[in-house]
Amino acid sequence: MQVAPDRSDATLQRLTHEIGRIVVGQRDLIEGLLIALLSTGHVLVEGVPGLAKTTAIRTLAQALGVGFGRIQFTPDLLPGDLLGTPFYVPERGAFVVRKGPIFAPILLADEVNRAPAKVQSALLEAMEERQVTLGDESFRLPEPFFVMATQNPVELEGTYPLPEAQIDRFLLKLVVPYPDEEAEREIVRRDTPRAASAQQVCDADELARLRSAAESVHVAPALVDYAVRLVRATRAPAAAGARIRVPGSDAPFEGECVTLGGSPRASMYLVRAARARALLEGRDFATPFDVKRVAPDVLRHRVIVTYEAEADGVRPEHVVEAVLASVETA
């Protein structure tokens, strides 16, 4: 099932415009959500409260005309609160499953790092397998199934660090900044007791066609090679010739500064996200610029720096930036 590029371009323009009509000053967040959605991936969003993260994902669900669910993760959350629970019905003489909030096409996992390990593992199965297991029975999740998880970068009390296996399942990690001054003025001007809601401009069938179009975007073998070399360079930046600048210093960090770099999954996600971004730009082919544009969001949560490098102020974003500067496109 495919869709013509001109038709997909028109649909994506309407979708982007409708979300942007409600969500002001967060263009990168909107683009990241659409890239992940087209790539059948999930998104981890980091930002302080009040930056329209919830509004953005709820508006996306409204524009798609699909269901929206929100789960506020807390330290006392149980897997059953997320997945659902079987309960006994005397009239039937059998157990019946009451499905939980995870059975929503668009799901907001708010403050995901506040949930304990059992809940994290349940969410991991849902994200990876697109199914949940209750007792000895498995249930398929709806199509589409898209998770946007959020975490607060400031408040760490009562949180559980996300395991690397779960972080790696997120196609993108988006860091949401404060809006600029003019955008913030517009946000305040639009504030009314009756907030506007988005109009539906797409549906699940159209989204499936858009995803098919994204899969059909042409990626040249040389571009695949470039993406693989980028990811491999994150595992040993110094060996790849990357010069990682220490913040506040003109001297580069000496030696290897990475404990863990991108896996082969990162290479696949990098190409997949580049395809989706090309489609957003109205093209049926991906370019090195598409790879460069999505690389920070695909790689920042997959790079773990050493304790020594972290003490010197080196962050994963600095490693990705240095790798992008050092690895040639051809």
N, C-alpha and C positions, 0 to 999 in steps of 0.2 A: 504494500500500500504506500504510494508516494503522492506527493503534491507538487505542482508546478512551482518553480522558484518565485515567479511573480505573485502567485496566490499566497504562498507562505510569507512573502515579504509584506504584503498588504495586511495579512492577519497579525503578524508580529508588530507591525507599526501601530495598528489599532490597540493591541494589547498593551504595548509600551505606553502609548498616549493615555489610555484609560487609567493605568496604574499611576502614571505621573501626574494625572489630574488630581489625585487624592493625596499621594505621597510627594511632598515638596522637598527638594534639595538633597535627595538621596539617589541620584541617577546610577551610581555604581552598584548600590544595593539592588536596585530594580534589575539592572543588567545581569548581575550575578545570579539572582533568583531565576531569571529566564534561561540563562545558560545551563544551570544545573537541572532545571525542569526539562529542557530539551534533551539533555544528556542522560536522562533517567537516573540522575544522581540525587544526593542530599546535600544540605548546606549547614555549616556551623557558622553562626554569626556572633561576633564579639563586639560589645559596645555597652556604654553606660545606659541606665534607664532614660527613657524620654526621647529616643531618637527614631521613633516610628517603626521599629522592627515588627511589632505585633500588627500595626496598621498595614504595613507592606504585605505581609503574608496573608492577612485576612482579605485585603483588597485583591490580591492575586486570585484567591479562591472565588471571590465574587465575579471577577472578570472572566474566569473560566466556567462559571456556573456549576461548580462542584462543591461538595460538602467541606466544611472546615471544622477542625477540632483543636482544642487547646488543652494541654496538660501542664499544670504548675508543679514542677518537680520539687519535692521537699525531702528532708532526711528520713521521714517516717513513711514515705510512699512504698507500697508493696507491689509486686508484679501484677497481682490481680486487679489493682487499681488502674493499671495501664492496659492490660490485655482483656480483662473480664474474668468472670468466675462461673463455674457450673453450680447450679442449685437444684435441689430436689423438689419435684412437683408431685405431691401425693396423688392428685387426680390422674396423672399419667403413669405413676409408678416408675418414674425414670428421672434422670438428671437432664436439665436443659441449660445450655450455655447462654449467659447474658454477656454479650460482647461489650468490651470496654471502649474507651475513647480513641484507642489506636486505630480503630476501623473507620478512619476518616481519610478521604482522598488527599487532603492537604492538612498536615498536622504540625502544630507549633509545640515543640518541647521546650517550654520556658525554663530557663536556669537549669539546664540539663545536668550540670555538674553538682547539683545538690542531691541527686538521687544516689542511693546505695548501690553496691555492686550487683545484686540480684536484678534490680530494675534495669541497670545498664545492660546486662547480658540479654534481658528480654527485648530491649529496644534494638540491640545489635542484631539479633536474629530477624526481627521484623525488617530492619533496613537492608540486610544482606539477602535474606531468603524471600522476603515479601510474603511471609506467612508467620503465623504465631501458633504455638502449641499449648493446648490446655488439656492437662491430663495425658491421655493417650491419643488425642485427636488433634489434627492440624487444620487450620483455617486459612484460606487464602485472603490476603488483604485486597482492598479495592484497587482498581486501575483507573486513573493513575494513583500512585502512592508516593507522596513527596513529603519529606521531613525537613523542617527548618528548626534547628536547635539553637538556643541562645545561651550565652554565658556572660556574666558580669566580670569585667577584667579587674575591678577594684575590690569588691567585697568578696573575700575568700574564706571568712569564718563559716564553718558548717558546710564546706564543700568537699567533694570527692574528686580528685584528679581523674580525668577521663583516661582509660587505658589506651595504649597506642593502637591496639587492634580496633577499637571503636573509632578513634580519631581518623584512622586510615580509611574508614568507610565513607567519610564525608568527601564528596567530590571537591568542594570548595570550602575554604574558611575565609569569610568576609569580615573585615574590620571596619566598623561603621564610625566615621568621625562626626564631630559636630557640624551642622550646616553652616554655610557662610552667612554673613550678616544680612544680606538681602533676602536670602532664602528664609532666614529666621523671621524677618519682618513679615514675609508673605504667610508663613505658618501662623503667626499671631493674628494677622488680618483675617484669615480664613476661620479662625476659631469661633464656633457658634455652638449653642446648646444642642442643635440638631446637625450632627456631622453628616456630610455627604457620603453616599455609598457608591461603589462602582457599578456600572452597567455591564451586563454580560456581553462579551464580544466574541466568545469562543465556547466550545464545549469539549467533552472528553474525546469524541470522535475526531474533531479537528485537531486537538492536541496530539492524538496518535499519528495523524498525518504529518504534523509538523515534526514530530520526533523521527518519523521515517525519512523526511526530507533532510534532517540534520545528519542522519546516518549515511545519506547518499552524497553528502558534500565531499568533493574530491580532495584527497590528501596525497600529494606526491611522495614517492619513496624517499626523496631527499628531505622532506619535511618530517617524516617519521624518524629518519636518522638523526635529525637535529633535536627532536624532542627527547629521544633516547639518550643522546649525548648530554643534554641539559640535566636530565635526572641522574645519570651516572656521575656527573660532576658534583652533585650535591652530596655524594657519599664520601668524596675525597677532594674537596675544593682546592687545596694547595697543590695536589698532584695534577689537577686540571689547569693550573696556572691562574686561579682566581686570587685576586688581591683583596682581602677583606679589611676594610678600613675600620679601625677602632673609633667609635664616636668620640669627638673632641680631640682626636690626635691625627697627625698626618702620617704616622707610621702604620703600615699594615700589620695585622695580627700574624705572628710567626707560628708556623707549624699547623697541623691539622686541628681544626676547631669543632669538628662534627662527630658526635657519637653515633647518630643514626641519620641516614639520608633517605631519599625517596626510593620506594620499592618499584618493581615492574608495574604494580597497579597505578603508581603515579604516572608512569609513561603512558599507560592506556588512557588514564583520565585526562592527561594533558592534551592528547590528540583529540579525545572526545569533546573536551571543552572548546578547543580551537575550531572544531567543526561547527559547534553550536554558535560560537561567536561570529563565524563567517556568515552563517545563515541570518543572524540578527542584522548583519551589515548588508544583506541582500545579495550575497554571493554564493555560488555553488562550488567554490573552491576555497581552501584555506591557505593562508600565507604565513611566513615566519613572524609577521607582526601579530597575527592572531595568537600564535604560541607565546610570544613575548608578553602580550597583553594579559593572558590568563595565567601565566606561570606563577606570579606571586600568590594568587589565591589558591592555586592547586598545590603549591609546594610548601607554603609557610608553616603549615601544621604537620608536615611530614619530616621536617628537619629539626633535629635535637642537637643543640650545641653542647660542648663539654663544659664542665663546671668552671674551668679556668677561663674559657672564652666568655662565658656568661658573667663572670666576675669582672671582666674587662669591659663589659657593656655590649658585647656582640650578641645580636639577636638573630633568629632564623631569617628575618627579612633582609638583614645585611648579607647573609650567605647567599640567598637567592639573587639579590641584586648584583653581587660580585660574579656569580656564575653566569648570569645573563650577559654581563659585560665581557667575560672572558671566552665564552664558547662561541665560535664562529657559526654563522647560519649555514655555510656550505664548506 
